Amino acid sequence: MNVYKWKGRNAVPQSHNSKPRRKSRLAALIKLILASIMAVVLALGILLGFLYNKSLPVADTDRNSRLLDSQGGIVATFSASGRRYEPVQLNQISPLLVQATLAVEDRKFYDHIGFDLKGMGRAILVNLKEMERAQGASTLTQQLARNLYLSHAKTWTRKIKEAMYTAQLEMKYSKDEILQMYLNEIYYGHGAYGIEAASLMYFGKHASELDLAESAMLAGIPKGPTYYSPYNHMDHAKKRQRTVLGTMVENGDITQREADMAAAKELHLKPQGGLQARMAAPYFRDYVKHLVTSQLGISEELLDHGGLNIYTTLDPETQAAAEESVAQGMDPQSELETALVSIDPRTGYIKAMVGGKNYKTNQFNHVFATTRQPGSTFKPIMYLTALSSKTMSSLSTFNSEPTLFRYDNNRKTYQPSNFGGKYLGEINMQEAIAASDNIYAVNTLLKVGTGNVIAMAKKLGIESPLKPVPSLALGTSPISPFEMASAFAVISNGGKRMPPVAVIKITDAAGEVLYQAPESNGEQVVDPASAYVLTHLMESVFQSGGTGSRVSTMIKRPVAGKTGTTETDGWMVGYTPELATAVWVGYDKGRNITTLDGHRAAPIFARFTEKALEHAPPRIFAIPSGVVTVYIDQETGKLATTDCPDKKLQVFVAGTEPTEYCPTHVGEHSNSNNKSENTVKHSWWDSFKRWLTR
């Protein structure tokens, strides 16, 4: 039966099934909505499960290879971006800095799941109202995801990836871990990534030491590292600081009075560029980078992105002593350059390296400069040749006087002079070493032969070409400071050469060993007795009348060494039983040095040696077998009698000691008695010093 409903003149039939039909449609719609929700939830669950199990990309900072010192500390990182990365734990960051950062960047950080949905909605409304992207709503986690894994390009692909990585970070790490990563990664301007690098650069202190004013200043910089940099725009930086402090007051982190006091506090910024100035061992870092890529089979790509750990021989305390000594000994306003390198003679380990006065202004590593003449520091190598060949002893004499030397079958001549025109007459080797006498040196070279001296230099590790001419005795053939330190290390180590080592081991990101320095027992290139006798003679350089006597009061331990000065170079090369060190000063542009310039090397050496070994007790040089110790008469150079008024204890390579007794002071004692006395004294002294060096 049809029911008609009249509309105007027309009657329209009305079906009785329309109401149930509407209900069925509504039910279907509800089912569709529920199914859609379930599908979305299921898809979301699958997506979250996938993201949870999927590994995050390797962050740039995780790919950076690290250079480690001998104590396991991070000296530097290697990366293609050139970032300076100094990660610290969250508990090593001032709580005030943490509060300031959260207040201004993400005050609901601990409440949201990586996305601030309310903030995003508010940002969308503002952007629609302004008809442009006027406001963002990135959380710290989103910023971290972007900084670690993505570029800052404003594309939909980047936004989708950012959302995925944000979710993964929130699922895989705790809030504290995310905050720690963020504070170690964020950019604070002027090359400083992470709060530790920023704190050191701006205020010269660790992140744990920041006060409220400093924390508010730094927390405001990441929003605009150039615009809010206190170096570039202090007015903008102070305004931003007050904004941060105001937000902290709103959050209840601090009181208004504390905010006002912090805003009014005068900040003491470090000079701009201080970050680079504080970089630890930059010349050593560059040396290791060159070494591993050119000799140890590590590609630059692997070094930049392989997450390698490079374990080195650098000692942090010794390196700090080197940098401090150079800084104190050099004039920062002068163009005079310097180099210092120190090696442990017992192992060959490079303990410290300073390649120049200021790495920021000059990255050339003068430690390896092969154009500098060593001057008189080369003389010990020549005297070692003479002692080991037993053609001369410490008592061998030459006449120090103006001399014209003839060589090359008398076809050529050479006439050196002594510094200041000072000639000493008849002198022995010890006196010649102490006074750095040039005439004695050339006489020695011609006596033992230039070929033998060059052969000795090569045994000691000197690879630079040496010219076989008489002037070689005065160090006219260029040799690098590194080679000089290596050569003197052999003498310190009793004639045993330990190859210089900078890298002990290299491991990849998984801990697999890619390189292991070969173990070495060293090579005995010079007999120990000759090395010890030379050491004994070189100790006189720091005694009264020696060329190093002006710094003798700075050194409180046994030390041997040699000064050297040319028109363009000033040197001090020396050693203790623990360290062999070369210090050089000079100009890069072929400019002659002044007397004052040349005198800078010795104080740097002395200050460094004492500082580097301040926690080590003084050690005497060990006396090997084959060394004979006797008393000699200073006047005649023969064995002293009991009546000789001026006796001196002297050491010799066995077989080169004098055998005749002083004929001038015979007195009432016979030669046999004198011989007995010398033998007894030698035995007692020798035994005593051997006992001390055990």
C-alpha positions as CSV (number, residue, x, y, z in Angstrom):
1,M,0.0,0.0,0.0
2,N,1.4,3.3,-1.0
3,V,1.2,6.5,1.1
4,Y,1.0,9.7,-0.8
5,K,2.5,12.9,0.5
6,W,1.2,16.0,-1.3
7,K,3.6,18.8,-2.3
8,G,1.7,21.5,-3.9
9,R,-0.5,19.9,-6.7
10,N,1.6,16.8,-7.1
11,A,1.3,13.7,-5.0
12,V,4.7,11.9,-4.3
13,P,4.6,8.2,-3.3
14,Q,6.4,7.6,0.1
15,S,8.1,4.2,0.7
16,H,7.9,2.6,4.2
17,N,11.5,1.1,3.7
18,S,13.4,4.4,3.6
19,K,14.1,4.5,7.4
20,P,15.7,1.1,7.6
21,R,17.7,1.9,4.6
22,R,19.2,5.0,6.3
23,K,20.1,2.9,9.3
24,S,21.9,0.4,7.2
25,R,23.9,3.1,5.4
26,L,24.9,4.6,8.8
27,A,26.0,1.2,10.1
28,A,28.0,0.6,6.9
29,L,29.6,4.0,7.3
30,I,30.5,3.3,11.0
31,K,31.9,-0.1,10.0
32,L,34.0,1.6,7.3
33,I,35.3,4.2,9.7
34,L,36.2,1.5,12.3
35,A,37.8,-0.6,9.6
36,S,39.8,2.4,8.4
37,I,40.9,3.2,12.0
38,M,41.9,-0.4,12.5
39,A,43.8,-0.4,9.2
40,V,45.5,2.8,10.1
41,V,46.4,1.5,13.6
42,L,47.6,-1.7,12.1
43,A,49.6,0.1,9.5
44,L,51.0,2.4,12.2
45,G,51.9,-0.5,14.3
46,I,53.6,-2.2,11.4
47,L,55.4,1.0,10.6
48,L,56.5,1.5,14.2
49,G,57.7,-2.1,14.4
50,F,59.6,-1.6,11.2
51,L,61.2,1.6,12.4
52,Y,62.1,0.1,15.7
53,N,63.9,-2.8,14.1
54,K,65.4,-0.8,11.3
55,S,68.9,0.6,12.1
56,L,69.3,4.4,12.1
57,P,71.8,5.7,9.5
58,V,75.3,6.2,10.6
59,A,75.6,9.8,11.8
60,D,78.4,12.0,10.6
61,T,79.9,12.2,14.1
62,D,79.8,8.4,14.4
63,R,81.6,8.1,11.1
64,N,84.4,10.4,12.2
65,S,87.7,8.7,12.9
66,R,89.3,9.5,16.3
67,L,92.9,10.1,17.1
68,L,93.7,8.9,20.6
69,D,96.7,9.7,22.8
70,S,98.6,7.2,24.9
71,Q,96.1,7.6,27.8
72,G,93.1,6.9,25.6
73,G,92.0,10.5,25.4
74,I,90.6,12.0,22.2
75,V,93.1,14.3,20.7
76,A,91.2,15.1,17.5
77,T,88.6,13.8,15.1
78,F,89.0,13.4,11.3
79,S,86.0,14.3,9.1
80,A,85.4,15.6,5.7
81,S,83.4,18.5,7.2
82,G,86.3,19.5,9.4
83,R,84.2,19.6,12.5
84,R,85.7,19.9,15.9
85,Y,83.8,17.4,18.0
86,E,84.3,17.1,21.8
87,P,81.5,14.9,23.2
88,V,80.7,15.1,26.9
89,Q,78.3,13.2,29.2
90,L,75.1,15.0,30.3
91,N,76.3,15.1,33.9
92,Q,79.4,17.0,32.6
93,I,77.1,19.9,31.4
94,S,76.0,22.6,33.7
95,P,72.3,22.0,34.7
96,L,71.7,25.8,34.1
97,L,72.7,25.3,30.4
98,V,70.3,22.3,30.2
99,Q,67.5,24.3,31.7
100,A,68.2,27.3,29.5
101,T,68.2,25.1,26.3
102,L,65.0,23.3,27.2
103,A,63.3,26.6,28.1
104,V,64.0,28.3,24.8
105,E,64.0,25.3,22.4
106,D,61.6,22.7,23.7
107,R,60.0,23.3,27.1
108,K,57.8,20.2,26.8
109,F,60.7,17.9,25.7
110,Y,60.2,15.4,28.5
111,D,56.4,15.2,27.9
112,H,56.0,14.7,24.2
113,I,56.9,11.7,22.0
114,G,59.2,13.5,19.7
115,F,56.5,15.6,18.1
116,D,54.7,18.5,19.7
117,L,51.3,18.0,18.2
118,K,49.7,21.0,19.9
119,G,52.6,23.2,18.9
120,M,52.4,21.9,15.3
121,G,48.7,22.8,15.2
122,R,49.4,26.2,16.6
123,A,52.1,26.7,14.0
124,I,49.8,25.7,11.2
125,L,47.2,28.2,12.3
126,V,49.7,31.0,12.5
127,N,51.2,30.1,9.1
128,L,47.7,30.1,7.5
129,K,46.9,33.4,9.0
130,E,50.2,35.0,7.8
131,M,49.9,33.1,4.5
132,E,53.6,32.1,4.8
133,R,55.8,29.9,6.9
134,A,56.1,32.3,9.9
135,Q,56.4,29.7,12.6
136,G,57.9,26.3,13.1
137,A,57.4,23.6,15.7
138,S,60.5,21.4,15.6
139,T,61.3,19.6,18.8
140,L,64.8,18.9,20.0
141,T,64.4,15.3,18.7
142,Q,63.4,16.6,15.3
143,Q,66.3,19.0,15.2
144,L,68.7,16.2,16.3
145,A,67.4,13.9,13.5
146,R,67.9,16.7,11.0
147,N,71.4,17.5,12.2
148,L,72.6,14.0,12.4
149,Y,71.2,12.4,9.3
150,L,69.7,15.0,6.9
151,S,70.3,18.3,5.1
152,H,68.3,21.4,5.8
153,A,66.6,21.4,2.4
154,K,62.8,22.2,2.7
155,T,61.4,19.3,0.7
156,W,58.7,16.8,1.4
157,T,61.1,13.9,1.1
158,R,63.3,15.4,3.8
159,K,60.3,16.1,6.1
160,I,59.1,12.5,5.8
161,K,62.6,11.1,6.5
162,E,62.9,13.6,9.5
163,A,59.6,12.2,10.9
164,M,60.8,8.6,10.6
165,Y,64.2,9.3,12.1
166,T,62.6,11.3,14.9
167,A,60.3,8.3,15.8
168,Q,63.3,6.0,15.7
169,L,65.3,8.2,18.0
170,E,62.5,8.3,20.5
171,M,62.0,4.5,20.4
172,K,65.7,3.6,20.7
173,Y,67.0,6.2,23.2
174,S,65.9,7.7,26.5
175,K,65.1,11.3,26.8
176,D,68.4,12.0,28.6
177,E,70.4,10.2,25.9
178,I,68.6,12.3,23.2
179,L,69.3,15.5,25.1
180,Q,72.9,14.6,25.5
181,M,73.3,13.8,21.8
182,Y,71.6,17.1,20.9
183,L,73.9,19.2,23.2
184,N,76.9,17.5,21.7
185,E,75.8,18.0,18.1
186,I,74.2,21.5,17.9
187,Y,76.1,24.2,16.1
188,Y,77.1,27.3,18.2
189,G,78.9,29.2,15.5
190,H,82.5,29.9,14.5
191,G,83.2,26.2,13.9
192,A,82.1,25.0,17.4
193,Y,79.8,22.0,17.3
194,G,78.6,20.8,20.7
195,I,78.4,22.6,24.0
196,E,81.9,21.6,25.2
197,A,83.6,23.1,22.1
198,A,81.4,26.2,22.4
199,S,82.1,26.7,26.1
200,L,85.8,26.4,25.5
201,M,85.7,28.8,22.6
202,Y,83.6,31.6,24.0
203,F,84.5,31.4,27.7
204,G,87.7,29.2,28.0
205,K,86.0,26.8,30.4
206,H,84.4,23.4,30.4
207,A,80.6,23.1,29.9
208,S,80.3,21.9,33.5
209,E,81.6,25.2,34.7
210,L,79.1,27.5,33.0
211,D,77.2,30.0,35.2
212,L,73.6,31.3,34.5
213,A,74.6,34.3,32.5
214,E,77.0,32.2,30.3
215,S,74.4,29.4,29.9
216,A,71.7,31.8,28.8
217,M,74.0,33.4,26.3
218,L,75.0,30.1,24.8
219,A,71.5,28.6,24.8
220,G,70.4,31.5,22.6
221,I,73.0,31.1,19.9
222,P,71.8,28.0,18.0
223,K,68.6,29.9,16.8
224,G,70.9,32.1,14.7
225,P,74.6,31.2,15.1
226,T,75.7,34.3,13.1
227,Y,73.1,36.8,14.1
228,Y,73.3,35.9,17.8
229,S,77.0,35.5,18.0
230,P,78.5,37.7,20.7
231,Y,81.6,38.0,18.5
232,N,79.5,39.4,15.6
233,H,76.6,41.2,17.3
234,M,76.8,41.6,21.1
235,D,73.6,43.7,21.2
236,H,71.7,40.9,19.5
237,A,73.3,38.3,21.7
238,K,72.4,40.2,24.9
239,K,68.8,40.6,23.7
240,R,68.5,36.9,23.0
241,Q,70.1,36.2,26.4
242,R,67.3,38.2,28.1
243,T,64.7,36.3,26.2
244,V,66.1,33.0,27.4
245,L,66.3,34.3,31.0
246,G,62.7,35.5,30.8
247,T,61.5,32.1,29.5
248,M,63.4,30.4,32.4
249,V,61.5,32.6,34.8
250,E,58.2,31.7,33.2
251,N,59.1,28.0,33.6
252,G,60.0,28.5,37.3
253,D,63.6,27.5,36.7
254,I,64.9,30.7,38.2
255,T,63.6,33.8,40.0
256,Q,63.2,37.2,38.4
257,R,66.0,38.5,40.6
258,E,68.4,35.8,39.4
259,A,67.5,36.6,35.8
260,D,68.1,40.3,36.3
261,M,71.5,39.7,38.0
262,A,72.5,37.3,35.1
263,A,71.4,39.8,32.5
264,A,73.5,42.6,34.2
265,K,76.6,40.5,34.6
266,E,79.6,41.4,32.4
267,L,80.7,38.4,30.3
268,H,84.4,37.8,29.7
269,L,84.7,36.4,26.2
270,K,87.9,34.7,25.0
271,P,89.5,36.4,22.0
272,Q,88.0,35.2,18.7
273,G,89.9,32.3,17.2
274,G,90.6,30.8,20.6
275,L,89.0,27.6,19.6
276,Q,91.6,26.8,17.0
277,A,94.3,28.0,19.4
278,R,93.2,25.4,21.9
279,M,93.2,22.5,19.5
280,A,95.4,19.8,21.0
281,A,98.5,18.8,19.0
282,P,97.3,20.1,15.6
283,Y,100.7,19.5,14.0
284,F,100.8,15.9,15.3
285,R,97.3,15.4,14.1
286,D,98.3,16.4,10.6
287,Y,101.4,14.3,10.7
288,V,99.4,11.2,11.7
289,K,96.8,11.9,9.0
290,H,99.6,12.0,6.4
291,L,101.3,8.9,7.9
292,V,98.2,6.7,7.9
293,T,97.1,7.7,4.4
294,S,100.5,7.6,2.7
295,Q,102.2,4.7,4.5
296,L,99.8,2.6,6.5
297,G,97.3,1.7,3.8
298,I,94.3,3.8,5.0
299,S,92.4,5.7,2.4
300,E,91.2,9.3,3.1
301,E,87.6,8.1,2.5
302,L,88.0,5.4,5.2
303,L,89.7,8.0,7.5
304,D,86.8,10.5,7.1
305,H,83.9,8.0,7.2
306,G,85.2,4.8,8.7
307,G,84.8,5.5,12.4
308,L,88.4,4.4,13.0
309,N,90.2,4.6,16.3
310,I,93.9,5.6,15.8
311,Y,95.9,4.8,18.9
312,T,99.0,7.0,19.1
313,T,102.1,7.4,21.2
314,L,101.4,11.1,22.1
315,D,101.6,11.7,25.8
316,P,99.1,14.4,26.8
317,E,101.1,15.8,29.7
318,T,104.3,15.8,27.7
319,Q,102.5,17.5,24.8
320,A,101.0,20.1,27.1
321,A,104.5,20.8,28.5
322,A,105.8,21.3,24.9
323,E,103.0,23.7,23.9
324,E,103.4,25.7,27.2
325,S,107.2,25.9,26.8
326,V,106.9,27.1,23.2
327,A,104.3,29.7,24.2
328,Q,106.4,31.0,27.0
329,G,109.6,31.0,25.0
330,M,108.4,32.7,21.8
331,D,107.4,36.3,21.0
332,P,103.9,36.1,19.6
333,Q,104.4,39.4,17.8
334,S,107.6,38.2,16.0
335,E,107.7,36.2,12.7
336,L,110.3,33.9,14.3
337,E,109.1,30.3,14.0
338,T,109.9,27.2,16.0
339,A,109.7,23.5,16.2
340,L,109.9,21.0,19.1
341,V,109.8,17.2,18.9
342,S,110.5,14.8,21.7
343,I,111.0,11.0,21.5
344,D,111.3,8.3,24.2
345,P,114.7,6.8,23.4
346,R,113.8,3.5,25.0
347,T,110.8,2.8,22.7
348,G,111.0,5.3,19.8
349,Y,107.6,6.6,20.7
350,I,107.0,10.2,19.7
351,K,105.7,11.9,22.9
352,A,105.3,15.5,21.9
353,M,105.3,17.6,18.7
354,V,104.9,21.3,18.1
355,G,105.5,22.2,14.5
356,G,105.2,26.0,14.8
357,K,104.4,28.9,17.0
358,N,100.7,29.3,15.9
359,Y,98.9,26.7,13.9
360,K,96.1,29.1,13.0
361,T,98.4,31.4,11.1
362,N,101.0,28.8,9.8
363,Q,100.2,25.1,9.3
364,F,103.6,24.2,8.0
365,N,105.2,21.6,10.3
366,H,108.7,22.7,10.9
367,V,109.6,19.5,12.7
368,F,110.0,17.9,9.3
369,A,111.6,20.9,7.5
370,T,114.6,19.6,5.5
371,T,116.1,22.9,4.6
372,R,117.5,23.9,8.0
373,Q,121.2,23.6,8.9
374,P,121.8,21.9,12.2
375,G,125.0,23.8,12.9
376,S,127.0,22.6,15.9
377,T,124.3,20.2,16.9
378,F,125.7,17.9,14.2
379,K,129.2,17.7,15.9
380,P,128.3,15.0,18.4
381,I,127.6,12.6,15.5
382,M,131.1,13.3,14.3
383,Y,132.6,12.8,17.8
384,L,130.7,9.6,18.2
385,T,132.3,8.3,15.0
386,A,135.7,9.2,16.4
387,L,135.1,7.5,19.8
388,S,133.5,4.3,18.3
389,S,136.4,3.9,15.9
390,K,138.8,4.3,18.8
391,T,141.0,6.6,16.8
392,M,140.3,9.4,19.4
393,S,139.4,9.7,23.0
394,S,138.1,12.5,25.2
395,L,141.7,13.5,25.8
396,S,142.7,13.8,22.1
397,T,143.9,17.3,21.4
398,F,144.0,19.7,18.5
399,N,145.3,23.3,18.4
400,S,142.4,25.8,18.3
401,E,143.8,28.5,16.2
402,P,143.0,30.1,12.8
403,T,143.6,27.3,10.3
404,L,143.5,26.9,6.5
405,F,142.4,23.3,5.8
406,R,143.3,21.6,2.5
407,Y,141.2,18.8,1.1
408,D,140.4,17.0,-2.1
409,N,144.0,16.1,-2.7
410,N,145.0,19.7,-1.8
411,R,143.0,21.1,-4.7
412,K,140.5,22.9,-2.4
413,T,140.8,24.9,0.8
414,Y,138.5,25.7,3.7
415,Q,139.1,28.2,6.5
416,P,136.5,28.2,9.2
417,S,136.5,30.5,12.2
418,N,135.3,30.3,15.8
419,F,132.3,32.3,17.1
420,G,133.5,35.8,18.2
421,G,137.0,35.0,16.9
422,K,137.8,33.2,20.1
423,Y,140.5,30.5,19.9
424,L,141.5,28.4,22.9
425,G,144.8,26.9,21.9
426,E,145.5,23.2,22.7
427,I,142.2,21.7,23.8
428,N,140.8,18.2,24.2
429,M,137.5,16.8,23.0
430,Q,135.5,17.6,26.1
431,E,136.7,21.2,26.0
432,A,135.9,21.4,22.3
433,I,132.3,20.1,22.9
434,A,131.7,22.4,25.8
435,A,133.0,25.5,23.9
436,S,131.7,24.3,20.5
437,D,135.1,24.9,18.9
438,N,134.9,24.8,15.1
439,I,138.6,24.3,14.5
440,Y,138.7,21.2,16.6
441,A,135.6,19.9,14.9
442,V,137.0,20.2,11.3
443,N,140.3,18.5,12.5
444,T,138.2,15.6,13.9
445,L,136.2,15.2,10.7
446,L,139.3,15.1,8.5
447,K,141.0,12.6,10.9
448,V,138.1,10.1,10.9
449,G,137.0,10.7,7.3
450,T,133.8,12.3,6.0
451,G,132.6,9.0,4.6
452,N,132.7,7.4,8.1
453,V,130.8,10.3,9.6
454,I,128.1,10.2,6.9
455,A,127.8,6.4,7.5
456,M,127.4,7.0,11.2
457,A,124.7,9.6,10.6
458,K,122.7,7.1,8.5
459,K,123.0,4.5,11.2
460,L,121.5,7.0,13.6
461,G,118.5,7.5,11.3
462,I,119.4,10.6,9.4
463,E,118.2,10.2,5.8
464,S,118.8,13.7,4.5
465,P,121.7,13.9,2.0
466,L,125.0,15.0,3.5
467,K,127.8,16.5,1.5
468,P,131.3,15.0,2.1
469,V,133.0,18.4,2.6
470,P,134.9,19.8,5.6
471,S,132.1,22.2,6.5
472,L,130.0,19.1,7.2
473,A,131.6,19.2,10.7
474,L,129.9,22.5,11.3
475,G,126.4,21.2,10.3
476,T,126.1,22.9,6.9
477,S,124.1,20.0,5.3
478,P,120.4,20.5,6.1
479,I,118.7,18.1,8.5
480,S,115.2,18.2,10.0
481,P,114.6,18.6,13.7
482,F,112.8,15.2,13.6
483,E,116.0,13.5,12.3
484,M,118.1,15.2,14.9
485,A,115.9,14.1,17.8
486,S,115.9,10.6,16.4
487,A,119.7,10.5,16.2
488,F,120.2,11.8,19.7
489,A,117.7,9.3,21.0
490,V,120.0,6.5,19.8
491,I,122.9,8.0,21.7
492,S,120.7,8.3,24.8
493,N,119.6,4.7,24.5
494,G,123.2,3.3,24.6
495,G,123.6,3.1,20.8
496,K,120.5,1.1,20.2
497,R,118.2,2.5,17.6
498,M,114.4,2.2,18.1
499,P,112.5,3.2,15.0
500,P,110.4,6.3,15.6
501,V,106.7,5.4,16.2
502,A,103.6,7.6,16.1
503,V,100.8,5.1,15.5
504,I,100.5,2.0,17.7
505,K,97.3,0.5,16.4
506,I,94.3,1.3,14.2
507,T,90.9,-0.3,14.6
508,D,87.7,0.0,12.6
509,A,84.2,0.9,13.9
510,A,83.7,-2.8,14.8
511,G,86.9,-3.0,16.8
512,E,88.8,-5.1,14.1
513,V,92.5,-4.3,14.0
514,L,93.5,-2.8,10.6
515,Y,97.0,-2.0,11.6
516,Q,99.4,-3.0,14.4
517,A,102.8,-1.4,14.7
518,P,105.4,-4.1,14.4
519,E,107.2,-5.0,17.6
520,S,110.9,-4.1,17.6
521,N,113.7,-4.9,19.9
522,G,115.8,-2.2,18.2
523,E,119.1,-2.4,16.5
524,Q,122.5,-1.9,18.2
525,V,124.1,0.5,15.7
526,V,126.8,1.9,18.0
527,D,128.6,0.2,20.8
528,P,127.2,1.2,24.2
529,A,130.5,2.3,25.6
530,S,131.1,4.9,22.9
531,A,127.6,6.2,23.3
532,Y,128.0,6.6,27.0
533,V,131.4,8.3,26.8
534,L,129.9,10.8,24.3
535,T,127.0,11.4,26.7
536,H,129.4,12.1,29.5
537,L,131.2,14.6,27.4
538,M,128.0,16.3,26.3
539,E,126.9,16.8,29.9
540,S,129.7,19.4,30.1
541,V,127.7,21.6,27.7
542,F,125.4,22.5,30.7
543,Q,128.3,23.1,33.1
544,S,130.3,26.3,33.7
545,G,131.9,27.5,30.5
546,G,129.6,25.3,28.3
547,T,127.4,26.9,25.6
548,G,124.3,25.7,27.5
549,S,125.4,26.9,30.9
550,R,123.0,29.8,30.8
551,V,120.0,27.4,31.3
552,S,121.8,25.0,33.7
553,T,119.9,26.4,36.7
554,M,116.6,25.5,35.0
555,I,117.5,21.8,34.7
556,K,117.5,19.7,37.9
557,R,118.5,16.4,36.5
558,P,121.3,14.8,34.4
559,V,121.1,15.9,30.8
560,A,123.3,15.9,27.8
561,G,123.0,18.0,24.7
562,K,124.4,20.4,22.2
563,T,123.6,23.9,21.1
564,G,123.9,25.1,17.5
565,T,123.7,28.4,15.8
566,T,123.9,29.4,12.1
567,E,123.1,32.7,10.4
568,T,119.5,31.5,9.9
569,D,118.9,28.8,12.6
570,G,119.1,28.4,16.3
571,W,119.1,24.9,17.9
572,M,119.2,23.0,21.1
573,V,119.2,19.2,20.9
574,G,119.6,17.1,24.0
575,Y,118.4,14.2,26.0
576,T,117.8,12.5,29.4
577,P,117.4,8.8,29.8
578,E,113.6,9.3,29.2
579,L,113.4,11.9,26.4
580,A,115.4,13.0,23.4
581,T,114.3,16.5,22.3
582,A,115.1,18.8,19.4
583,V,114.2,22.5,19.5
584,W,114.7,24.8,16.5
585,V,114.0,28.5,15.9
586,G,114.3,30.5,12.7
587,Y,112.5,32.4,10.1
588,D,110.6,31.0,7.1
589,K,111.6,33.7,4.6
590,G,115.4,33.2,4.6
591,R,115.9,36.0,7.1
592,N,119.0,35.9,9.4
593,I,118.4,35.4,13.1
594,T,119.7,37.8,15.8
595,T,121.7,36.7,18.8
596,L,118.6,37.0,20.9
597,D,116.6,34.9,18.5
598,G,119.2,32.1,18.6
599,H,119.2,32.1,22.4
600,R,115.5,31.2,22.5
601,A,116.0,27.5,21.7
602,A,117.9,26.5,24.9
603,P,115.4,27.9,27.4
604,I,112.5,26.2,25.6
605,F,114.4,22.9,25.8
606,A,115.2,23.3,29.5
607,R,111.7,24.4,30.4
608,F,110.1,21.6,28.5
609,T,112.5,18.9,29.8
610,E,111.8,19.9,33.5
611,K,108.1,20.3,33.0
612,A,107.6,17.1,31.1
613,L,109.6,15.1,33.7
614,E,108.4,16.9,36.8
615,H,106.8,13.8,38.2
616,A,109.8,11.6,37.4
617,P,112.8,11.3,39.7
618,P,116.1,12.3,38.2
619,R,118.0,9.4,36.6
620,I,121.6,9.2,35.7
621,F,122.7,7.6,32.4
622,A,123.4,3.9,32.8
623,I,127.0,2.9,32.6
624,P,127.5,-0.1,30.2
625,S,130.4,-2.5,30.2
626,G,133.4,-1.5,28.2
627,V,133.7,1.9,30.0
628,V,136.8,2.7,32.0
629,T,136.8,5.4,34.6
630,V,140.1,6.8,35.8
631,Y,141.5,10.0,37.4
632,I,143.7,12.0,35.1
633,D,146.0,15.0,35.7
634,Q,144.4,18.1,34.2
635,E,147.7,19.6,33.2
636,T,149.3,16.7,31.4
637,G,146.3,14.6,30.4
638,K,148.0,11.5,31.8
639,L,147.0,9.2,34.7
640,A,147.0,11.2,37.9
641,T,149.4,10.4,40.8
642,T,148.5,10.9,44.4
643,D,150.5,14.2,44.2
644,C,148.7,15.7,41.2
645,P,147.0,18.8,42.5
646,D,144.4,19.0,39.8
647,K,142.7,15.7,39.2
648,K,139.6,14.9,37.3
649,L,137.5,11.8,36.9
650,Q,137.3,10.9,33.2
651,V,135.6,8.1,31.3
652,F,137.0,6.3,28.3
653,V,136.1,3.5,25.9
654,A,138.1,0.6,27.2
655,G,141.5,0.5,25.4
656,T,141.6,4.3,24.7
657,E,142.4,5.4,28.3
658,P,145.9,6.7,29.0
659,T,148.4,4.2,30.3
660,E,151.2,6.6,31.4
661,Y,151.3,8.4,34.7
662,C,151.9,12.1,35.1
663,P,155.7,12.7,35.1
664,T,155.3,16.2,36.6
665,H,153.9,15.3,40.0
666,V,155.7,12.1,40.9
667,G,156.6,12.9,44.5
668,E,157.4,10.1,46.8
669,H,154.9,7.6,45.4
670,S,155.9,5.0,42.8
671,N,154.0,4.4,39.6
672,S,152.9,1.0,40.9
673,N,151.2,2.6,43.9
674,N,149.6,5.2,41.7
675,K,148.3,2.5,39.4
676,S,146.8,0.7,42.4
677,E,145.1,3.8,43.6
678,N,143.6,4.6,40.2
679,T,142.3,1.1,39.9
680,V,140.6,1.1,43.3
681,K,139.0,4.5,42.7
682,H,137.8,3.3,39.3
683,S,136.3,0.2,40.7
684,W,134.5,2.0,43.6
685,W,133.1,4.7,41.4
686,D,132.1,2.4,38.6
687,S,130.3,0.1,41.0
688,F,128.5,3.0,42.8
689,K,127.1,4.4,39.5
690,R,126.1,1.0,38.3
691,W,124.2,0.5,41.5
692,L,122.4,3.9,41.1
693,T,121.2,3.1,37.6
694,R,119.7,-0.3,38.5
